[in-house]
Amino acid sequence: MSILAVSMPRGLRTLVLASALLAGGAALLAPLCAQAEASAEFYEKYTAFSNAFKSKNYGEAYKAAKEATAVAKSGEEKLAALKMTYSVDHASGKYAEEAEVLEQLIASPAVGAAEKPAYHRALGGLYAQINKLDKALAETKECQKTSCTQADWDLLAQLYGAVKDCSNALPALDKSLGGKPANVNQLKLQQGCYYKKNNDKYLAVSEEMVHRFPSKTAFTSVLRAYQDQKMDELALLAVLRYGAERDFLEDETDFTRYADYALDVGATAEAQKVLEKGLAKKIVKAGDKSDRLLKQAKDRAAEDAKTLSQADAEARAGKNGESDAHLGLRYYNVGQYDKAVEALNRALSADRVARIKRPDDAKMVLGIAYSKLKKKAEADKAFNDAKSDPRMTAAARLWLGA
């Protein structure tokens, strides 16, 4: 029977650089049979360590571990003392000291070959914690000599990503995923590797990030990718609406561009609303440019309000789908979503749709109006219909994933 008092800990620890697995947690100390396995002097130090460690008195535990090291004679006593020191360093969060002890354990002839892979894994994680990435990679790659777990491959992927080695990071990530969905840190790794190298994959990963882990940062990545691809302005307006709906807009240019596009299509009250929101959040700065844009939006919105009823009557009386589509947009613009849905469905009917200049945009506005009315099935149908037009595909895909 071994006198190994402190076994290799198990569990998880979050790395500073990325999400990765590291042997962690602290094992309970198994009692020793003093007379049979260790000298009385060593056992006394061990007992003091064990009691202090269980009480989480790590200062006393560390002192006892050092005293045990000083009196250790046999190979097993020296190994046990090392593991005692490792345990207290680990529990105290002393990563550099913990790494030094793990190096000694790996070098110790008393440590069996079956134990060493666990120590290499732990040491790789520790080196990552203290930003010694080359050493972290070298230790973690030791698993390839035996068998790498999915956790090992994940840590390898993150470490390769940290040193900008995407040619190794992406294959390692594939092995770590094993067909399962990526977590947020794994998606970020893919984004970093695909950025300006594979635009289609970068956009796909960015859209997945928005849908599964929504945030302002995730949305901004998608928005900038769409802008880099020179997205159609009506589609970009739909994307900006998506961002505004979730309070993801965080740049003055996004607010003013949204207002400009809305004014261009006649959504004057919508332009006024987004500008006022940007000013209230102090993202849009008050000044000549924003003041002029806001005044234009307010003046045109007031004029539009006076003619809305007349426009409704004229659209109903005619057979021009474009008039109905524009009327639907005007109703959406002032928040009358039920009337917007009615007008847009009329515009898209078989006898009127041929006159619509941009049916894809009418379908997108219809889908957004349905989503405002909490009618998801109808909204998804409209978005799927809009998606068939290549100009609107990406914007519709974004809304469909919401």
C-alpha positions in Angstrom: 0.0 0.0 0.0 1.4 3.4 -1.0 1.8 6.3 1.4 0.5 8.7 -1.3 -1.4 11.0 1.0 -2.5 13.5 -1.6 -3.8 12.2 -4.9 -3.9 14.1 -8.2 -6.9 16.6 -7.9 -9.8 16.5 -10.3 -12.2 19.1 -11.6 -12.3 22.2 -13.7 -10.6 25.6 -13.7 -11.2 28.5 -16.1 -8.1 29.6 -17.8 -7.2 33.2 -18.0 -6.7 33.1 -21.8 -9.7 30.9 -22.7 -12.0 28.3 -21.5 -10.0 25.1 -21.1 -9.8 22.1 -18.8 -7.2 21.7 -16.1 -7.0 19.2 -13.3 -8.3 21.0 -10.3 -10.1 20.9 -7.0 -8.6 19.3 -4.0 -8.8 15.6 -3.0 -9.5 14.6 0.5 -6.4 13.4 2.3 -6.4 9.6 3.0 -5.1 8.6 6.5 -1.7 6.8 6.7 -0.9 3.7 8.7 2.0 5.4 10.4 3.9 2.4 11.7 3.5 0.3 8.6 4.2 2.9 5.9 6.2 5.9 7.2 8.6 6.9 9.9 7.0 8.3 13.0 8.7 11.6 12.3 7.3 11.9 8.8 3.8 10.7 9.9 3.7 13.4 12.6 4.3 16.1 9.9 1.8 14.5 7.7 -0.8 14.4 10.4 -0.3 18.1 11.1 -0.6 18.9 7.4 -3.7 16.8 7.0 -5.5 18.5 9.9 -4.5 22.0 8.7 -5.5 21.2 5.1 -8.9 19.9 6.1 -9.5 23.0 8.1 -8.4 25.1 5.1 -5.6 26.6 7.2 -3.3 26.7 4.2 -0.5 28.6 5.9 -0.1 25.9 8.6 -0.6 23.2 5.9 2.2 24.7 3.8 4.5 24.9 6.8 3.8 21.2 7.7 4.4 20.2 4.1 7.8 21.9 4.1 8.7 20.2 7.4 7.6 16.8 6.0 9.9 17.5 3.0 12.8 18.1 5.3 12.4 14.9 7.2 11.4 12.6 4.3 13.8 9.7 3.8 12.4 7.1 1.5 11.3 7.6 -2.1 7.6 7.2 -1.1 8.0 9.8 1.7 9.6 12.3 -0.7 6.8 11.7 -3.2 4.1 12.2 -0.6 5.8 15.4 0.6 5.8 16.7 -3.0 2.1 15.9 -3.3 1.3 17.6 0.0 3.1 20.8 -1.3 1.3 20.5 -4.6 -2.1 20.3 -2.8 -1.6 23.4 -0.7 -0.2 25.4 -3.6 -3.2 24.4 -5.7 -5.7 25.2 -2.9 -4.0 28.6 -2.4 -4.0 29.5 -6.1 -0.3 29.8 -6.3 0.0 28.8 -10.0 3.7 29.4 -10.5 4.6 27.4 -7.3 2.2 24.7 -8.3 3.8 24.4 -11.7 7.2 24.0 -10.1 6.0 21.1 -8.0 4.3 19.5 -10.9 7.7 19.6 -12.8 9.3 17.9 -9.9 6.6 15.2 -9.8 6.9 14.5 -13.5 10.7 14.2 -13.2 10.5 12.0 -10.1 11.4 8.3 -10.7 8.9 7.4 -8.1 6.0 8.6 -10.3 4.6 5.8 -12.5 4.0 6.2 -16.2 0.3 5.9 -15.7 0.2 9.0 -13.5 2.3 11.3 -15.6 -0.3 12.1 -18.3 -2.5 13.7 -15.6 0.4 15.8 -14.4 1.2 16.9 -17.9 -2.4 18.0 -18.4 -2.4 19.9 -15.1 0.9 21.6 -15.9 -0.2 22.6 -19.4 -3.2 24.4 -17.8 -1.0 26.1 -15.2 1.4 27.3 -17.8 -1.5 28.8 -19.7 -2.7 30.5 -16.5 0.7 32.2 -16.1 1.0 33.0 -19.8 3.8 30.7 -20.7 2.1 29.5 -23.8 5.0 27.6 -25.5 5.4 25.5 -22.3 1.6 25.1 -22.0 1.5 23.7 -25.6 4.4 21.4 -25.0 2.9 19.9 -21.9 -0.6 19.6 -23.3 0.7 17.9 -26.5 2.0 15.1 -24.3 -1.5 13.6 -24.5 -0.8 12.8 -28.1 1.7 10.1 -26.9 -1.1 8.3 -25.1 -4.6 9.5 -25.9 -6.0 13.0 -26.0 -9.5 13.6 -24.5 -11.9 16.1 -25.9 -10.8 18.4 -23.0 -7.2 18.1 -24.1 -8.0 18.9 -27.7 -10.0 21.9 -26.5 -7.1 23.2 -24.5 -4.8 22.6 -27.4 -7.1 24.5 -29.8 -7.3 27.5 -27.4 -3.5 27.5 -26.9 -2.8 27.3 -30.7 -5.3 30.1 -31.1 -3.5 32.2 -28.5 -0.3 31.9 -30.5 -2.1 32.6 -33.8 -1.5 29.1 -35.1 -4.9 28.6 -36.8 -3.6 25.8 -39.0 -3.3 23.6 -35.9 -6.1 25.4 -33.8 -9.0 24.6 -36.1 -8.3 20.8 -36.5 -7.8 20.5 -32.8 -11.1 22.3 -32.2 -12.9 19.9 -34.6 -11.6 17.0 -32.5 -12.6 18.6 -29.3 -16.1 19.3 -30.5 -16.8 15.8 -31.9 -19.8 17.1 -33.8 -21.3 19.0 -30.8 -22.1 22.8 -30.9 -19.3 25.1 -30.0 -19.4 27.1 -26.8 -18.8 30.8 -26.8 -15.0 30.7 -26.5 -14.8 28.1 -29.2 -16.9 30.3 -31.5 -14.6 33.2 -30.7 -11.6 31.1 -31.7 -13.2 30.3 -35.0 -14.0 34.0 -35.6 -10.4 34.9 -35.0 -9.1 32.3 -37.4 -11.6 33.0 -40.2 -11.4 36.8 -39.9 -10.2 38.3 -43.2 -9.3 34.8 -44.4 -12.7 33.1 -45.0 -15.5 35.6 -45.1 -18.3 33.1 -45.6 -17.2 31.0 -42.6 -16.5 34.2 -40.5 -20.0 35.4 -41.2 -21.6 32.0 -40.5 -19.8 31.8 -37.1 -20.7 35.4 -36.3 -24.4 34.8 -37.0 -24.3 31.7 -34.8 -22.8 33.8 -32.1 -25.6 36.4 -32.3 -28.3 33.7 -32.2 -26.8 31.5 -29.4 -24.9 34.0 -27.3 -26.5 37.4 -28.1 -24.6 40.5 -27.1 -23.7 43.9 -28.5 -20.3 42.7 -29.4 -21.6 39.7 -31.3 -24.1 41.9 -33.2 -21.5 44.5 -34.0 -19.3 41.7 -35.5 -22.1 40.7 -37.8 -23.0 44.2 -38.7 -19.5 45.1 -39.7 -19.2 41.9 -41.8 -22.3 42.8 -43.7 -21.1 46.4 -44.2 -17.7 45.0 -45.5 -19.6 43.0 -48.0 -21.5 46.1 -49.3 -24.9 44.8 -48.2 -27.9 46.1 -50.0 -29.2 49.2 -48.2 -32.7 47.9 -47.6 -31.3 44.6 -46.2 -28.9 46.6 -44.0 -31.9 48.7 -42.7 -33.5 45.4 -41.7 -30.3 44.4 -39.9 -30.2 47.8 -38.1 -33.8 47.3 -37.0 -32.8 43.9 -35.6 -30.0 45.5 -33.6 -32.2 48.4 -32.4 -34.9 46.0 -31.3 -32.4 44.3 -29.0 -30.6 47.5 -27.9 -27.4 46.3 -29.6 -26.6 49.5 -31.5 -23.6 51.1 -29.8 -22.0 53.4 -32.3 -23.1 56.9 -33.4 -22.7 56.0 -37.1 -25.1 53.1 -36.7 -27.8 55.3 -35.3 -27.4 58.0 -37.9 -27.1 55.5 -40.8 -30.3 53.9 -39.5 -32.0 57.3 -39.5 -30.8 58.1 -43.0 -32.0 54.8 -44.5 -35.3 55.1 -42.7 -35.8 58.6 -44.1 -34.9 57.4 -47.6 -37.7 54.9 -47.6 -40.2 57.2 -45.9 -40.1 55.7 -42.4 -39.9 59.2 -40.9 -41.3 58.5 -37.4 -38.9 55.6 -37.2 -36.0 57.8 -38.1 -37.1 60.3 -35.4 -37.4 57.6 -32.8 -34.0 56.1 -33.4 -32.3 59.5 -33.3 -34.0 60.4 -30.1 -32.9 57.1 -28.6 -29.3 57.7 -29.6 -29.3 61.2 -28.2 -30.9 60.0 -24.9 -28.2 57.3 -24.6 -25.6 59.9 -25.3 -24.3 57.8 -28.2 -25.4 60.3 -30.8 -23.8 63.6 -29.9 -25.9 66.8 -30.1 -24.7 69.2 -32.7 -25.4 70.7 -36.1 -25.5 67.4 -38.0 -27.7 65.4 -35.6 -29.9 68.5 -34.9 -30.5 68.9 -38.7 -31.3 65.2 -39.2 -33.6 65.1 -36.2 -35.5 68.3 -37.3 -35.9 66.8 -40.8 -37.3 63.5 -39.4 -39.7 65.4 -37.0 -41.0 67.7 -39.8 -41.5 64.9 -42.3 -43.1 62.7 -39.6 -45.6 65.4 -38.8 -46.5 65.9 -42.4 -46.8 62.2 -43.0 -49.2 61.8 -40.1 -51.6 64.3 -41.7 -51.9 62.2 -45.0 -51.9 58.7 -43.6 -55.7 58.2 -43.7 -55.9 59.6 -47.3 -53.1 57.3 -48.4 -54.9 54.3 -46.9 -58.1 55.1 -48.8 -56.2 55.6 -52.0 -54.3 52.3 -51.7 -57.4 50.3 -50.9 -59.2 51.8 -54.0 -56.4 51.0 -56.4 -54.7 47.8 -57.5 -51.1 49.0 -57.2 -49.1 46.8 -54.9 -46.4 49.4 -54.5 -48.9 51.8 -52.9 -50.0 49.1 -50.5 -46.4 48.2 -49.7 -45.5 51.8 -49.0 -48.7 52.2 -46.9 -47.6 49.1 -44.9 -44.3 50.6 -44.2 -45.9 53.9 -43.1 -48.1 52.0 -40.6 -45.1 50.0 -39.4 -43.3 53.3 -39.1 -45.8 54.7 -36.6 -46.2 51.4 -34.7 -49.6 50.3 -36.0 -48.4 46.8 -36.8 -51.8 45.2 -37.3 -52.6 47.7 -40.1 -49.1 47.3 -41.5 -49.7 43.5 -41.7 -53.0 44.1 -43.5 -51.6 46.5 -46.1 -48.4 44.4 -46.7 -50.4 41.2 -47.2 -52.6 43.0 -49.7 -49.6 44.3 -51.5 -48.2 40.8 -51.8 -51.4 39.3 -53.0 -51.4 37.6 -56.5 -53.2 40.5 -58.2 -51.0 43.3 -56.8 -47.5 41.9 -56.2 -46.3 42.4 -59.7 -46.2 46.2 -59.2 -44.0 46.0 -56.1 -40.4 47.3 -56.8 -38.9 45.3 -53.9 -41.1 42.4 -52.8 -38.3 41.1 -50.6 -38.3 44.3 -48.6 -42.1 44.2 -48.2 -41.8 40.6 -46.9 -39.1 41.6 -44.5 -41.2 44.5 -43.1 -44.2 42.1 -42.9 -42.1 39.6 -40.9 -40.9 42.3 -38.5 -44.4 43.5 -38.1 -45.6 40.0 -37.3 -42.8 39.6 -34.8 -43.9 42.8 -33.1 -47.4 41.2 -32.8 -45.8 38.1 -31.3 -46.9 35.9 -34.2 -43.8 33.9 -34.7 -45.1 31.4 -37.3 -46.3 34.1 -39.6 -43.1 36.1 -39.1 -40.9 33.1 -39.9 -42.9 32.4 -43.1 -42.5 36.0 -44.2 -38.7 35.9 -43.5 -38.4 32.6 -45.3 -40.1 34.2 -48.3 -37.8 37.2 -48.2 -34.8 34.9 -47.9 -35.3 33.7 -51.4 -34.0 37.0 -52.8 -30.2 37.0 -52.6 -30.2 40.7 -51.6 -32.2 39.9 -48.5 -30.9 36.4 -47.6 -28.5 37.4 -44.9 -30.9 39.9 -43.2 -33.7 37.3 -43.3 -31.4 34.6 -41.9 -30.6 36.9 -39.0 -34.2 37.5 -38.1 -35.1 33.9 -38.5 -32.5 32.9 -35.9 -33.9 35.3 -33.4 
